[in-house]
Amino acid sequence: MSYQQFGIRPDLVERVKFKMKNPATKERLKQLIDGANKYDLQDRVKVAKWVKSAARILNEPLTSIQEQQIVNFVLAQKIDPKNTFHLIKLWAMFR
């Protein structure tokens, strides 16, 4: 399922991918979600908090609609960070 189906714009994704190439920024985001498990990634409140924090770290102003679109996308993916297949699928989606 593509992120575009959730209304997330490709230009936003490209800007975030570019900003993630900065090692310091990437490390801050890794620390933000360190220890997250599949149950955390299905909790709407936690995911919304992470999205807001990530937007602040990346200096990406998001509207409330964009935040909800991203949260809905994350919840729909049913991500298990310990499942290699899930991680490969996400990597392929955003490469």
N, C-alpha and C positions, 0 to 999 in steps of 0.2 A: 504494500500500500504506500503510495507516494505522499510525501509531505505536501505536495501541491493540492491534493484532494482535500486537505484540511484548511486550505486557504493561505498557507504559508508561502510567501513570495520567494521566488528563486533569487532575486537580488539580495534579500535579507540573508539567505543561506550563504551566498557567495561572500558577502561582507564578513559574516561570522567565521567562515572557513579561512578567509584571509587573516583575520585577527587572531585566530587560533594558531597560526604559524609562529607567533611570538612566543618563545619558550616561557617567559614570565607569566604571560596571560594564561597559557595552557596549564601551567602548574597551579595557578590560583583556582582555576576551574576544577582541576583534578582534586584539589584539597576540599573544594566545596561539596563534591558528591562522594568523597571518600567514605567507604563503609556503607554506601547505599545498597539495599537488597531489593529483590523483586517486589516485596510488600511495600517498601517505601515508594517504589516507582509506580505503584497503583493507588497511592494515597494522594488525592487531588490537592489537599492543602499543602503537603510537603513539596509536591512537584511545582505548584504555583509559587511557593517561596523560593525554590531553587531557580525557577525561570526569572523571577525578579532580581535575584542576587546575581545571576549570570549576566543579565542585561546590564546591570550596574558595572560589573567587572569589565564587560566588553564595551562599555560606553555606547550601548545601542538603546536609544529611547524606543520603548514599545508602547503601543496603545493597549488599552485593556482588552480589546478584541484580539489583537495579535498575541497577547499573553494567553488568552483562553484557547486560541487556535493551537498554540504550541503545547499547552497542557493537555488538550484533547488528543493531540498527536501522540504524545508520550504515553498517555494512558492506553490508547488504542493499540500500541505496539506490544504491550504486555512483555516488557523487557525483563529478562533475568540476567543480571550482570555476570553471573557465574556460568552461564550457558554460552559456550564459544560460538555456537551456531547463531544465536541472537546477536552477538557482537559483530560477527562477519556480515550478517544481513544488514545491520545498521551501517557498517562501514561501506558496504557496496552501495547503499542508498545515497550516501553523501560524498562519494569520491569524485 
